[in-house]
Amino acid sequence: MPLDSKEKKRLRSVGHTLKPVVTIATRGFTEATRLEINRALDDHELIKVSVRAGSREARAAITREICSTCPAELVQAIGNIILLYRPAEKPNPRLSNLLR
């Protein structure tokens, strides 16, 4: 599932206008946030997640945990915002951020 640079560039351009759908804050990456990220990825394929952890290392660790637990591909990480991608088995044209 690794993305090449051309595909990442296309996904970044689509993701530029998106707003974060999940925020991870003081409680960290919990089961509830994992379920919500999975639901959002199933529906939208491309989502932004706001990671409000204290340090850069903590954000990187949470990002790695999200990508491995939810199986998703990290497209971009800038500051507190990460852009995640996982292709849907049956994308819904009304919900998918890539088909609209």
C-alpha positions as CSV (number, residue, x, y, z in Angstrom):
1,M,0.0,0.0,0.0
2,P,2.9,2.4,-0.1
3,L,2.2,5.5,-2.1
4,D,4.5,7.0,-4.7
5,S,5.4,10.7,-4.6
6,K,2.9,11.6,-7.4
7,E,0.0,10.0,-5.6
8,K,1.0,11.7,-2.3
9,K,1.1,15.0,-4.1
10,R,-2.5,14.5,-5.5
11,L,-3.8,13.4,-2.0
12,R,-2.1,16.4,-0.4
13,S,-3.9,18.7,-2.8
14,V,-7.3,17.1,-2.1
15,G,-6.6,17.1,1.7
16,H,-5.6,20.8,1.7
17,T,-9.2,22.0,2.1
18,L,-10.3,19.3,4.6
19,K,-10.9,20.0,8.3
20,P,-9.7,17.6,11.0
21,V,-12.5,15.0,11.8
22,V,-10.8,13.6,14.9
23,T,-8.8,15.3,17.7
24,I,-6.5,13.4,19.9
25,A,-5.7,15.4,23.1
26,T,-4.9,14.8,26.7
27,R,-6.3,11.2,26.9
28,G,-4.1,10.2,24.0
29,F,-4.9,7.5,21.4
30,T,-7.8,5.5,23.0
31,E,-10.1,2.8,21.8
32,A,-12.8,5.3,21.1
33,T,-10.5,7.5,18.9
34,R,-9.3,4.3,17.1
35,L,-12.9,3.4,16.3
36,E,-13.7,6.9,15.1
37,I,-10.6,7.1,12.9
38,N,-11.5,3.7,11.4
39,R,-15.1,4.8,10.7
40,A,-13.9,8.0,9.1
41,L,-11.4,6.2,6.9
42,D,-14.1,3.7,5.8
43,D,-16.4,6.6,4.9
44,H,-14.1,9.2,3.5
45,E,-10.8,7.4,2.6
46,L,-8.8,10.6,3.2
47,I,-9.0,12.4,6.5
48,K,-7.2,14.9,8.7
49,V,-6.5,14.2,12.4
50,S,-5.5,16.8,14.9
51,V,-2.9,15.4,17.4
52,R,-2.5,17.7,20.3
53,A,0.3,16.0,22.1
54,G,3.0,17.8,24.0
55,S,6.2,17.2,22.1
56,R,7.2,16.3,18.6
57,E,8.3,12.9,19.7
58,A,4.9,12.2,21.3
59,R,3.1,13.3,18.2
60,A,5.3,11.0,16.1
61,A,4.7,8.1,18.4
62,I,0.9,8.6,18.3
63,T,1.1,8.9,14.5
64,R,3.0,5.6,14.1
65,E,0.5,3.9,16.5
66,I,-2.5,5.2,14.5
67,C,-1.0,4.1,11.2
68,S,-0.2,0.6,12.4
69,T,-3.4,0.1,14.4
70,C,-5.9,1.5,11.9
71,P,-3.9,0.4,8.9
72,A,-3.6,3.7,7.1
73,E,-1.0,5.4,5.1
74,L,0.5,8.7,6.4
75,V,0.4,11.2,3.5
76,Q,1.5,14.3,5.4
77,A,2.3,15.5,8.9
78,I,2.5,19.3,9.5
79,G,2.6,20.5,13.1
80,N,-0.4,19.0,15.0
81,I,-2.2,17.9,11.8
82,I,-1.7,14.6,10.1
83,L,-3.3,13.5,6.8
84,L,-4.2,9.8,6.6
85,Y,-5.3,7.7,3.6
86,R,-6.8,4.2,3.3
87,P,-8.6,3.1,0.2
88,A,-12.2,1.9,0.7
89,E,-13.3,-1.5,-0.6
90,K,-16.6,0.1,-1.9
91,P,-16.2,3.9,-2.0
92,N,-19.4,5.8,-1.5
93,P,-19.4,8.7,-4.0
94,R,-21.5,10.8,-1.6
95,L,-19.0,10.4,1.3
96,S,-15.5,9.8,-0.3
97,N,-13.3,12.9,-0.3
98,L,-11.6,11.5,-3.4
99,L,-14.7,11.0,-5.5
100,R,-16.4,14.3,-4.9
